[in-house]
Amino acid sequence: MSDLPNERPSRLRRALAAVGRVATAPVRGAAYLVRSGQAHQHFFLPVLNGALGDQLAARRDPRAIRMSFRRNGRDASVAALRLRGPRRKTVVFVHGLMGDELIWQTGFQDPPGHARYGPRLAREAGARALYLRFNSGRHLSENGRELSHLLTALVSAYPEAIGELVLVGHSLGGLVIRSAGYYGSEQWAAGNGERAAGQAAERGEGAAGSKGPGRTKKPVSVTGPLPTPHAPLPDPLAEKAPWLAHLRTIFLLGTPNDGSWLEQNSHFTARLLRRIDLFPTRFLSNALNQRSNGIKDLRRSVLVDEDWQGAHADDPAPPRTAVPLLPGVAYHILMGSWLKTNRPAALRQYFGDGLVGRGSAQGTEIFGNEAALPPGTSVRTAEFAQQHHLGLLTHPEVYQYLKHWL
């Protein structure tokens, strides 16, 4: 029997190969950095807006992102979407702090041909996927109100194409969705109330809606066009933003419903440095306080204007408006557990997915009381072991959960 050839490289060849790898490592490393930088350059504006977006918007800087649907890497107006019937389940993806719409579609280190949640749900579940980009450095309530207006424009423009509406939010994006629900219900009703009051004043009706001699018309603040003089008065309590009638499901991925421990620590540090009141500490405090309003809102996850406009907004424990859940909506809370199970439970609870604590993601203050849920509302919670905050965007089990409950 002849000897088999020795396929193992000689010691000399292995040594030369190792030397070659060491010699070319800087070149390969530089090439990787270049490719990585090119692949991630789309994050430049989102990161800048997440850090300083409120300041950019205040001075009308052209780099300030405006909320818009996105298609093919560009802003797309509602009219430019050109959605067609028949009605389909429509999923709107809302990114988090310093993110953009591409996090739902593809990634630099994804395998060739790999698609993330948006394209896969469109292909495998037959859903229509729409992607949003917005200035995450603005107040949560400002983005929430604008999102409500945008969704209203969407369902109003395509009544024959939009079926059930599903909202998927990651991190801060989930808070923007909840704020949009608030402004779509509370403020829409308030706006209709003002229009109804204006119409009543034009027709000479009193507070109870009755006419009578001797009644004096009082000046009324009216927003928007008045209904025709003979049209019936709308019921301000019954009317809500039109998109809420389509809404069926909300997925909240790693959303700090009760605030972020990271921002809470940043706020405490800034206040402590200010109280020391030395030039270096004042300088550091001022520098730390340059972070955007969107980041600051994460301390307590304030979703309405009044909470950040109030005189006590900067207090250690400021008041916060409880934004109720929407009736008839299925809420799904998906959260990661970053630390291993052999770590102390208190640490795993505090750090959660690394950026959002477990208790905050669960939203105990809002989602924890099942007896107080509105009619038709349900809450389901799923935890994914050893998953960090960004890992929730690529986890196969998270995708299967979305697909199952879509």
N, C-alpha and C positions, 0 to 999 in steps of 0.2 A: 504494500500500500504506500503510495507516494505521499510525501509530506504536504500538508496544505500550506499555501502561501501565507506568510505573516502579514495580515492587513493592518496591524497596529503601526502607526508612524514611528520612525526611529526617534531616539531621544534627542538627537540633533535637530530633526525637523520640528519636534514639539517645542524645543527651546527657541528656534527661529520664529515659529508662529507666535509664541508668547511675546517675544521682543517686538514683532510687527504690530501686534495688538496694542502694546503699550505705546509704541511710537505714533500710531495713528489715532490713539484715543482722543487727543485734543481736537484733531480735525473732525473726527466723528461726533464729538461732543458739541463742537461749534455748529456743525451741520444740523444736529438735532435741535439745538436752540433756535436756529434760523427757521427750520420747518415748524417748530412749535410756535414761534412768534408769529409767523405768517398765518398759521391755523387759528390762533387766538386773537388776531388783531381786531376781529369784530367785537371783542369784549371791551375795547378801549373806551368807547363812548358810554356803554352801560355802567362800567366801573366808575368813570368820572362822574356820571349823573348820580349814581348811588351815593358817592362820597360828598358831592357838592352840588347836586342837581337843583336844590331849592335856590341857591345863590345864582346859578346860571339862568334859571327861569326868571328870577327877579330882575335881572339886568338884560333880559331878552337876548341872551347869548345864543348864537346860532347852533352851538353845540348842545343846547338843552333839548332833550328828547320830548317829542309830543306823543301823547298816547294815540296809537293807531294799530289797526290790524296790519299784519306783515305778510307779504307774498313775494317769493323769489328774491329775498334779501332787500326789499324795498317797502316803504310805507304803502298801504293800499286803503283808499277811502272805502266807505261802505258801498258806494255805487260801483267802484272798480272791482269788487268781489264777484259781481255778476253770478250770483247763486241761482240755480234753476231747480224746479221741482222734479219729481215729487218730493214731498216732505221727507226729510231725513233727520235722524238724531244728530245734533250738532254739538261738538265738543270744543269749548274755548279754553285754551291753555294760557295761564297767567304765571309768568316767571317771578322769581324772588328778587331780593336786594342784589343790585349789580349784575343781574342776569339779563338774558335776552331770549328771543323766541327760538334760537337754535339749540338751546339746551334740551328741548323736547324732540329734536329731530336727528341730530348727529353729534359726534364728538371726535376729537383729534385721534384719540387712542382706541376708538372703536374698530373692530375687525372690518375688513373690506366688505361692503354690501350690507353692513349692519344698520338697522333702522331702530330708532328709539320709539317712545310711546306713541307720539302723534301719527307718524306714517303707518305704524303697525296696526293701530286701532282703525285707521281709515281703510287699510287693506283687509284686515282679518275680521273686523266687527262691522264693517259697512258704515261706519260713522263718518261724518264730515268733520275734519279737523281745521280749526281756525286758530291762529297764533297772534298774540298781542305783544307789543312792546310799549313800555311807558317809562317815565322818569321816576325811578324808585327813590330819589332823594327828596321828593315832595312829601307833604304830609299824607298819611294814610287816608284821611278823610277827603282830601282833594282828589286823590286818585280814585277813591271809591265812588265819589259823586260823578266823576268823568266817565268811569266805567259804566255806571248805570245809564248815563246818557248815550254812550256808544252802543250798548246792548239794545236800548230802546230804538235807536236808529236802525240797527240790524234787523230786528223782528218786524219793524214797521216797513222796511224796504222790501223784505222778502217773506210775506205772509204765506206764500205757497211753497216755500222751500224749507223754512225752519220748522222742524217738528219739536221733539223734546230737546231741551237745552241742558247741557251738562257743563259745569265749570270745574276745572282742575287747577288748583293753585299750589305752588311750592313756596314754603317759607312765608316771607312777607306778602307774596302774591295771594296766599289764602286769606290774609287779613284784609287786603284790598277787596276781595270778593265779598267778605262779610260786611264791610263798610258799604259796598255797592248795594247789597240787600237792604241795608238800613235806609239809605237815601232813596232807593227805589220804592220803598213802602211808606216810611214816615214823611219824608220831604215831598214826595209826589202828592200825598194826601194833603199836606199843608199847602202846597201850591194850588191845588184844586179848590181848597177852602178859601184862599184869597180871591181866586177868580169868581167863585160863587158869591162871596161877599160883595165884590165889585159889581156883579150883575144885579144883585139885590138892590144895591144903592142906586143903580141906574134906573131901576123900575120903581123906586120909591117904597120898597118893602122894609119893614122893621126887622128887628133881630129874629122874631119868630116867623118871618116870611109873610106877614099880613100887611095889607095896605090900610091906610087910614088918614084922615085929614089931620093936620097939625103936626105930623111927624117931620122932623128935620133931618135932612140928609147930612151925614157926617162924611168927612173926607176919608177915602179908603185907598190904601196902597194896593195897586193892582199889578200883577205880573203876567205878561203874556197877553195874547189877544182875547178879548171877551167873546163869549158865545153870542149867537144871534139873539136879539131882544126877546123873541118868543120861544126860544129853546128852553126845555126844562132844566132846572138847576141840577148839576151833578152832585152826587152824594160823595163828599170828600173822604168819608171813612171807607167807602166801598171801592174806590178807585186806587189802583197802584200802577207802577210803571209796567207797560205792556210785556216786557220781557219776563217778569215774574210769573206770568200765566204759563209760560213755556218751561220754566225751570223745574226740574225734577230731582237732580242729583248734584251734590257738591263733594269733591274730593279735596281734602286738605292734607298735603304732604309736608311733614316737618314744620307745621305752622305754630308759631309761639302765641297761642291763643290767650295766655295769661302773662305774656311778657318774656323778654330774653334776659337770662342771667348775665350775659356778656355786656349788654347795654346797661343793665342795672349797676354792674361794677364800674363801668365807665362813668356813669353819672355820679356815683359815690366818690370816685377818685377826683373828678373835676371839682366837686363841691369841697372836698377835703383840702385840695391844693389851694382853692380860693380862700378858705378860712384861715389857712396858715399865713396868708397875706404878706409874703415876701416877693421881691421882684421875680426871682426864678420860678416860684410856685405860681404866681399870677400869670407869668408867661406860659407855663405849661398848661394851666387851666384854660386860658384863652385859646391856646392851640387845640386842646382837646375839644373845646366847645365849638370848633369850626365844623364838626361833623354835621351831616345834613339833618333836616327835620325828619326825614324818613327813618333814619337810624335812631334819632332820639325818641320817636314815637314807639319804638320797639320796647322801650323800658317797661311800659305798662300796656302796650298794644292798644293805644287809644284810637278809636275808629270814628269819632265824631268831632266836629269843629270845636264845640264848646269845651272839650276836655283840654285842648292845647291852648285855647284862647283865654282860659280862666286865670284869675290872679294866683291860684295855688298850683298851677301846672308844674312848677319846678320844685314843689315840696317833696320830701322823701317818700311820702305816701299820698299822692294826689288823688282827688276823687276821680272816678271813672264811670262813664255812662255804660250801663249794661245793655249791650246790643242783643236783642232777643233773636232766637232762631226763627227761620221763616217757616210758615205752615205748609204742610204738604211736601216737604223736601227731605230727601234721604241724605244725611251727612255721613261721610266716611273719613275717619281720622286715621291717617297712616303715619306711623312714627318709627324711627330707628332707635336701636339700643347699641351704642358705640362700644362700651366696655364689656369685657367678658363676664360671663355669669358668675365666675368665682370672685369677682370684686364685691366689696360691700354694697348692700342694696341702697344705702343712702347715697353713695357716690353715683351709682347707675341712675338713680332717680334725679339727682341734681344735674348731671352732665347730659343725660339723654343721648341724643345723637351727636354730641360734641358741641353743638351750637344752641340747641333748643332742649331745655329740660323736659323730662318725661311728664311731669305734672302740668307744665305749661302746654305741651302738645295735646294732652288730654283735655285741657280746658275745663277743669273741674268746676269752676265758677259758673260756666254757661252750659256745658254739655253734661255735667254730672248728675243733674236732678231730673230723672226720667219723669217724675210726676208733673213737672212744670213744662214738659214739651208741648208745643202747639199741636193742634189736631193734624193728624197725618204725618207728623214729623218723626223720623227715626234717626238714631245715632249708632253707628258701628265703629269699633276701634280695632286696629290691627297693628301689632308690633313686630318688627323685623330685626332679628338678633344680629349683633355685630355689624350694623350698618350705620355709617356716618351720614351727616346731613346731605351731602351731595350724592352719596350712594343711592339715596331714594329715587334719584332720577334715572338710574340705569339697572336697578335690581330686577331680575327676571320674575321673582315672586310678586313684586309690586305690580309689574305689568299684568301678570295673570289675575291679580286681584282687580285691577282696573277693568280688564276685559270681562271678568265674570260679573261684576256689579254694574257694568255700563248699561 
